[in-house]
Every structure is written in C-alpha cells, then in structure tokens.
C-alpha cells in the first residue's frame, strides 16, 4: 500500500505489486483496473478535467477536510521507484498493451516511511515531467505548489527541502546519473497475478506513523 498521509489522516491509499526491494530502493507496479481510495474531489477533477476542482486540493489539505471514495486506475501501466530518505519518487508511465514508454514523472514528496502494509508519504504537489528518452523536461503544477505554500500546507522547511530536491533531480537528469543512468525499466504485469486490493482499515493512521 502507498498511502498519502497528512495531519493524522489518510488522503489516498493505493495497492501496488512489489517488483523489487533492496531495503533502500523499493520498486512497485500499478496497472489499469486496480481500485484504490482517493479524495472524491481529486477523482472528480480527473474525471471531468475541471481545473477549479483540482485547485481545491491544497485548500482541503490545509483545512484537514477530506472525503475518500473508490477510484479505479485507467489507461497506463506505472512502475514506481521510492528511495529511502529522498524527497522525490520516480514514476514510469507506459502504454499497457505494447509497453511503449509514455512519460516519466519525478514526483516531489515527503520521504517514504515504511509501515507494516507498505509506505506512507505525502505528495507536495509539484512534479517534473520528463520525456521517455530524457531529452526534455518541464515542471508541472507549480501553481498548486505556490497555493499550498500560501495556505501553509507546505511549510518553509518543506519548501527548502523541495528546492534542494528539485536541483538534485535536475542535476542527476542532466548528467544521466543516479536513477537516470539506467535505460527505461520496461515492465508489464503478469496476467495471472491477482489484482492488488485495499485492505480493511487502511484509511486509519496507526500511532507513530509519519504524517
């Protein structure tokens, strides 16, 4: 389970398939049809493309108000990489049938914390979208990030560490080093695998977990 946790509440919960785990680098798989829990406003924004609904996300996080509902992933296969202590994760999006690389997201977030069911983290809204061949990239959702800062959801401490992570990720990308040194990790789920499921009680934060 990958959970987004803030202010003692679970804001999303997505079941994944573990691909590999070195103890410091965890790789997970996600594919169309997997059902998760997500904020109903986020699901509505994705479904309708309504930008006003999308922009309500940071305000809800700052106010601590959220309503979770079921959401099924669609359209792409995703291979994700989380590294211990890092303020960003990598998400490789592929076309589900042919495995064609589509885009790479560098998602800036709080470092993942291990739990007995997976990891807890918190998306800090801004992303770096990278071409499959690493030839070009652009930051995305900086307006949401700035709004989150104004609301105080993203603290000055968070901002300093995100700025450092942005520079580090961009430097690794430009030099093709670190996680960008290897070729695109083409991956597809085995059709025989059962669909990962959301366990009962996943929307409750256990005492002592990050958030």
FIVEX-171029 format. One record per atom (N, C-alpha, C): residue in one letter; x, y negated, z. Coordinates in steps of 0.05 Angstrom, whole numbers, padded with zeros to 5 digits, always signed. Atoms other than C-alpha are relative to their C-alpha. Layout:
AXYZ;...
END
This chain:
X+00017+00024+00000;X+00000+00000+00000;X+00017-00025+00000;X-00012+00026-00001;X+00023-00070-00017;X-00022-00019+00010;X+00019+00018-00011;X-00013-00119+00027;X+00011-00029+00001;X-00007+00028-00003;X-00012-00195+00026;X-00012-00009+00027;X+00009+00006-00027;X-00016-00218+00099;X+00007-00028+00008;X-00004+00028-00010;X-00024-00288+00128;X-00018-00006+00023;X+00016+00008-00023;X-00046-00315+00195;X-00016+00022+00013;X+00013-00023-00013;X-00062-00246+00222;X-00022+00012-00016;X+00020-00011+00017;X-00107-00229+00163;X+00012+00012-00025;X-00008-00012+00025;X-00100-00184+00103;X-00016-00014-00023;X+00012+00015+00021;X-00113-00223+00039;X-00003+00016-00026;X+00004-00020+00022;X-00105-00166-00011;X+00014+00025+00008;X-00011-00026-00006;X-00089-00092-00009;X-00001+00017-00025;X-00001-00014+00026;X-00065-00054-00070;X+00015+00027+00004;X-00014-00026-00001;X-00049+00021-00071;X+00017+00004-00024;X-00019-00005+00022;X+00011+00040-00113;X+00011+00029+00001;X-00015-00026+00000;X+00051+00102-00133;X+00029-00007+00004;X-00028+00004-00004;X+00121+00104-00106;X+00016+00013-00022;X-00017-00010+00020;X+00173+00112-00161;X+00027+00008+00011;X-00025-00006-00013;X+00237+00107-00121;X+00003-00017+00025;X-00005+00015-00025;X+00262+00083-00053;X+00028+00007+00010;X-00027-00004-00009;X+00335+00074-00035;X+00003-00008+00029;X-00002+00011-00027;X+00319+00044+00033;X+00003-00030+00000;X-00002+00029+00004;X+00335-00026+00008;X-00015-00010-00024;X+00015+00007+00024;X+00302-00025-00061;X-00023+00020-00003;X+00024-00017+00004;X+00231+00001-00068;X-00013-00007-00027;X+00013+00003+00026;X+00200+00012-00137;X-00027+00014+00000;X+00028-00010+00000;X+00125+00022-00146;X-00012-00003-00027;X+00015+00000+00025;X+00078+00037-00203;X-00029-00006+00004;X+00028+00009-00002;X+00009+00008-00217;X-00011+00001-00028;X+00011-00003+00027;X-00038+00022-00275;X-00030-00005-00001;X+00029+00007+00003;X-00108+00007-00303;X-00017+00021+00014;X+00019-00017-00014;X-00165+00035-00262;X+00004+00001+00030;X-00004-00001-00029;X-00132+00031-00194;X-00016-00022+00014;X+00018+00018-00015;X-00181+00000-00145;X+00014-00011+00025;X-00012+00013-00023;X-00158-00049-00092;X-00020-00018+00014;X+00016+00021-00013;X-00184-00102-00044;X+00014-00027-00006;X-00010+00027+00007;X-00176-00175-00066;X-00020-00021+00009;X+00019+00021-00006;X-00206-00242-00047;X-00020-00003-00023;X+00021+00001+00021;X-00272-00249-00083;X+00003-00025-00017;X-00005+00024+00017;X-00252-00319-00106;X+00021+00005-00021;X-00021-00007+00019;X-00189-00292-00139;X-00011+00018-00022;X+00012-00017+00020;X-00228-00237-00173;X-00018-00015-00019;X+00018+00017+00017;X-00279-00288-00198;X+00017-00017-00019;X-00017+00016+00017;X-00223-00332-00225;X+00012+00017-00023;X-00011-00017+00021;X-00191-00274-00263;X-00021+00009-00019;X+00022-00010+00018;X-00258-00251-00290;X-00011-00022-00018;X+00012+00021+00015;X-00283-00319-00312;X+00019-00020-00013;X-00020+00020+00010;X-00219-00359-00325;X-00006-00028+00011;X+00007+00026-00012;X-00248-00415-00281;X+00023-00011+00016;X-00024+00010-00013;X-00189-00458-00261;X-00007-00012+00027;X+00008+00011-00026;X-00228-00492-00205;X-00001+00021+00022;X+00001-00022-00020;X-00239-00425-00171;X+00029+00008+00007;X-00028-00007-00005;X-00165-00408-00180;X+00013-00019+00020;X-00012+00021-00017;X-00145-00474-00146;X-00010+00000+00028;X+00011-00001-00027;X-00188-00458-00086;X+00016+00019+00018;X-00016-00020-00015;X-00139-00402-00066;X+00017-00012+00022;X-00016+00011-00021;X-00088-00445-00029;X-00016-00013+00023;X+00017+00012-00021;X-00143-00482+00009;X-00011+00021+00018;X+00011-00021-00017;X-00174-00417+00032;X+00022+00012+00018;X-00023-00010-00016;X-00105-00392+00055;X+00006-00019+00023;X-00006+00020-00021;X-00093-00457+00094;X-00021+00000+00021;X+00023+00000-00019;X-00162-00453+00126;X-00004+00026+00014;X+00004-00026-00012;X-00157-00379+00141;X-00026+00013-00007;X+00026-00011+00007;X-00222-00364+00106;X+00004+00018-00025;X-00002-00018+00023;X-00227-00304+00060;X-00022+00021+00002;X+00020-00021+00002;X-00277-00252+00036;X+00011+00020-00020;X-00011-00020+00017;X-00248-00188+00008;X-00022+00017-00013;X+00018-00017+00015;X-00282-00146-00045;X+00016+00019-00018;X-00014-00019+00018;X-00265-00088-00092;X+00008-00013-00026;X-00010+00010+00026;X-00224-00102-00154;X+00015+00022-00014;X-00014-00021+00015;X-00201-00054-00208;X+00020-00013-00019;X-00021+00011+00018;X-00135-00068-00245;X-00007+00008-00028;X+00007-00004+00028;X-00142-00074-00320;X+00024-00007-00018;X-00016+00009+00023;X-00102-00078-00385;X+00030+00007+00000;X-00029-00004+00001;X-00029-00066-00364;X+00009+00020+00021;X-00015-00016-00019;X+00018-00017-00331;X+00021-00018+00012;X-00019+00018-00014;X+00063-00051-00279;X+00020+00017+00016;X-00021-00011-00017;X+00129-00028-00249;X+00011-00022+00016;X-00008+00021-00018;X+00147-00069-00188;X+00025+00008+00016;X-00025-00004-00015;X+00213-00078-00151;X+00001-00019+00023;X-00002+00016-00024;X+00219-00102-00079;X+00027+00007+00013;X-00026-00004-00012;X+00288-00112-00047;X-00001-00012+00029;X+00000+00009-00028;X+00298-00118+00029;X+00012-00027+00003;X-00011+00026-00007;X+00307-00189+00053;X-00003-00021-00022;X+00001+00018+00023;X+00294-00220-00016;X-00027-00015-00001;X+00024+00017+00001;X+00245-00278-00026;X-00013+00001-00028;X+00015-00004+00025;X+00223-00253-00095;X+00000+00030-00006;X+00002-00027+00010;X+00200-00188-00126;X-00003-00002-00030;X+00001-00001+00029;X+00201-00166-00199;X-00023+00019-00008;X+00022-00016+00010;X+00141-00140-00238;X+00001+00001-00031;X-00003-00005+00028;X+00150-00110-00307;X-00027+00009-00011;X+00027-00006+00011;X+00084-00111-00347;X+00004+00013-00027;X-00002-00015+00025;X+00076-00061-00404;X-00028+00006-00010;X+00025-00010+00013;X+00022-00042-00454;X-00004+00029+00009;X+00003-00026-00013;X-00010+00021-00424;X+00004+00024-00018;X-00002-00024+00016;X-00010+00067-00484;X+00028+00005-00012;X-00026-00003+00013;X+00054+00055-00522;X+00024-00007+00018;X-00021+00008-00018;X+00093+00027-00463;X+00015-00024-00009;X-00013+00024+00011;X+00110-00036-00502;X+00004-00021+00022;X-00004+00022-00020;X+00143-00089-00457;X-00015-00025-00008;X+00016+00024+00005;X+00099-00150-00450;X+00012-00025+00013;X-00011+00024-00014;X+00128-00197-00397;X+00010+00010+00027;X-00011-00005-00027;X+00167-00198-00332;X-00007-00023+00018;X+00006+00021-00019;X+00143-00236-00272;X+00020+00002+00023;X-00015+00003-00025;X+00190-00259-00217;X-00018-00014+00019;X+00020+00011-00018;X+00142-00269-00160;X+00013-00009+00026;X-00013+00011-00025;X+00166-00314-00103;X-00019+00004+00023;X+00016-00009-00023;X+00141-00288-00036;X+00017+00004+00024;X-00015-00006-00024;X+00160-00275+00035;X+00011+00028-00002;X-00012-00026+00001;X+00207-00216+00044;X-00018+00022+00010;X+00017-00023-00007;X+00171-00149+00046;X+00008+00012+00026;X-00004-00014-00025;X+00163-00117+00114;X-00012+00028-00002;X+00009-00028+00001;X+00158-00041+00118;X-00022+00004+00021;X+00021-00009-00019;X+00095-00013+00151;X-00003+00031-00003;X+00004-00029+00002;X+00072+00059+00162;X-00015+00008-00025;X+00015-00007+00025;X+00029+00054+00099;X+00012-00013-00025;X-00011+00014+00024;X+00074+00012+00053;X+00016-00024+00008;X-00013+00025-00006;X+00096-00060+00055;X-00020-00023+00002;X+00015+00025-00003;X+00068-00127+00077;X+00017-00023-00010;X-00014+00024+00010;X+00088-00193+00043;X-00021-00022-00002;X+00019+00022+00005;X+00056-00259+00023;X+00009-00015-00024;X-00005+00015+00025;X+00053-00289-00046;X+00001-00030+00006;X-00003+00029-00004;X+00078-00361-00045;X-00006-00016-00026;X+00014+00014+00022;X+00042-00379-00110;X+00015-00005-00025;X-00015+00007+00024;X+00098-00398-00157;X+00013+00025-00012;X-00012-00023+00014;X+00125-00348-00209;X+00019-00010-00022;X-00017+00005+00024;X+00179-00345-00262;X-00008+00022-00020;X+00009-00019+00021;X+00152-00313-00326;X+00023+00002-00021;X-00024-00005+00016;X+00207-00281-00368;X-00008+00017-00025;X+00004-00016+00024;X+00207-00255-00440;X+00012+00028+00004;X-00010-00027-00004;X+00218-00180-00445;X+00030+00004-00006;X-00029-00002+00006;X+00287-00189-00477;X+00017-00020+00016;X-00013+00019-00018;X+00305-00241-00423;X+00009-00025-00015;X-00009+00023+00016;X+00314-00294-00478;X-00012-00026+00008;X+00013+00025-00008;X+00268-00345-00448;X-00016+00004+00026;X+00015-00002-00025;X+00232-00361-00383;X-00012-00027+00006;X+00012+00025-00009;X+00187-00413-00351;X-00014+00004+00026;X+00015-00002-00026;X+00159-00427-00282;X-00030-00004-00005;X+00029+00000+00003;X+00084-00417-00274;X-00013-00006+00027;X+00016+00006-00024;X+00032-00443-00224;X+00014-00018+00020;X-00013+00020-00018;X+00075-00499-00197;X-00020-00019+00012;X+00021+00017-00011;X+00011-00539-00188;X-00012+00013+00025;X+00010-00015-00023;X-00015-00485-00140;X+00020-00002+00023;X-00021+00001-00021;X+00051-00485-00103;X+00001-00027+00013;X+00000+00027-00011;X+00051-00560-00095;X-00025-00005+00018;X+00024+00003-00016;X-00021-00557-00070;X+00003+00015+00027;X-00005-00015-00024;X-00001-00503-00020;X+00018-00015+00020;X-00017+00016-00017;X+00054-00549+00006;X-00015-00023+00013;X+00015+00023-00011;X+00007-00608+00014;X-00018+00009+00023;X+00019-00011-00020;X-00041-00564+00054;X+00014+00011+00024;X-00015-00011-00023;X+00015-00539+00099;X+00001+00030+00000;X-00001-00029+00001;X+00004-00467+00079;X+00028+00010-00006;X-00029-00005+00005;X+00075-00467+00050;X+00015-00021+00016;X-00014+00019-00018;X+00118-00497+00105;X+00026-00010-00013;X-00025+00010+00010;X+00181-00538+00095;X+00022+00022+00002;X-00019-00023-00002;X+00221-00477+00119;X-00004+00019-00023;X+00006-00017+00023;X+00186-00434+00067;X+00011-00012-00026;X-00007+00014+00024;X+00199-00486+00014;X+00031+00001-00005;X-00029-00001+00003;X+00274-00489+00027;X+00009+00028-00009;X-00008-00027+00007;X+00280-00413+00022;X-00010+00007-00028;X+00010-00004+00027;X+00236-00411-00041;X+00018-00014-00020;X-00017+00014+00018;X+00280-00464-00073;X+00027+00015-00004;X-00024-00015+00002;X+00342-00423-00057;X-00005+00025-00017;X+00006-00025+00015;X+00308-00360-00085;X-00004-00007-00030;X+00004+00008+00028;X+00288-00397-00149;X+00027-00004-00014;X-00026+00004+00012;X+00360-00418-00161;X+00015+00026-00003;X-00013-00026+00001;X+00386-00349-00145;X-00011+00017-00023;X+00013-00016+00021;X+00336-00314-00191;X+00008-00011-00027;X-00007+00012+00026;X+00350-00363-00247;X+00030+00006-00007;X-00028-00005+00005;X+00425-00354-00239;X+00005+00029-00008;X-00003-00029+00007;X+00420-00277-00240;X-00011+00005-00028;X+00012-00004+00026;X+00376-00282-00301;X+00019-00010-00022;X-00018+00012+00020;X+00424-00327-00339;X+00026+00016-00004;X-00025-00015+00002;X+00484-00283-00323;X-00005+00030-00005;X+00008-00028+00004;X+00445-00218-00334;X+00013+00018+00022;X-00012-00015-00023;X+00467-00193-00265;X-00022+00007+00020;X+00019-00009-00020;X+00434-00162-00204;X-00022+00017-00013;X+00021-00016+00011;X+00366-00134-00222;X-00004-00004-00030;X+00003+00005+00029;X+00371-00164-00292;X+00023+00012-00016;X-00023-00012+00014;X+00435-00126-00310;X-00008+00025-00016;X+00008-00026+00013;X+00398-00062-00329;X-00021-00005-00022;X+00021+00002+00020;X+00353-00051-00390;X-00027+00001+00013;X+00028-00001-00009;X+00278-00058-00384;X-00007+00028+00009;X+00006-00027-00011;X+00255+00000-00339;X-00026+00011-00010;X+00025-00011+00012;X+00203+00032-00386;X-00010+00023+00018;X+00012-00020-00018;X+00156+00074-00344;X-00030+00003-00006;X+00028-00005+00003;X+00088+00106-00350;X-00010+00021+00020;X+00010-00019-00020;X+00044+00143-00300;X-00006+00027-00013;X+00007-00027+00009;X+00035+00218-00306;X-00030+00003+00000;X+00029-00002+00000;X-00037+00231-00328;X-00011+00019+00021;X+00009-00019-00020;X-00040+00288-00277;X-00001-00012+00028;X-00001+00012-00027;X-00028+00241-00218;X-00028-00008+00008;X+00025+00011-00010;X-00088+00226-00175;X+00002-00031+00003;X+00000+00029-00002;X-00108+00153-00172;X+00005-00008+00029;X-00004+00009-00027;X-00079+00118-00111;X-00026-00013+00011;X+00024+00010-00012;X-00134+00099-00062;X+00005-00018+00024;X-00001+00017-00023;X-00146+00046-00009;X-00009+00015+00025;X+00009-00015-00024;X-00147+00079+00060;X-00018-00017+00017;X+00017+00014-00019;X-00197+00061+00113;X+00017-00017+00019;X-00013+00017-00020;X-00178+00004+00159;X+00024-00016-00010;X-00024+00013+00011;X-00126-00025+00111;X-00002-00030+00002;X+00004+00029-00002;X-00156-00095+00119;X+00004-00011+00028;X-00006+00009-00027;X-00136-00097+00193;X+00030+00000+00004;X-00029+00002-00004;X-00066-00121+00212;X+00007+00012+00027;X-00009-00011-00025;X-00032-00078+00264;X+00017-00019+00016;X-00016+00018-00017;X+00001-00113+00323;X+00029+00003-00007;X-00029+00000+00005;X+00073-00133+00308;X+00007-00001-00029;X-00007+00002+00028;X+00068-00134+00232;X+00003-00029-00008;X-00006+00027+00008;X+00091-00195+00194;X-00026-00014-00011;X+00023+00014+00010;X+00042-00249+00175;X-00003-00027+00013;
END
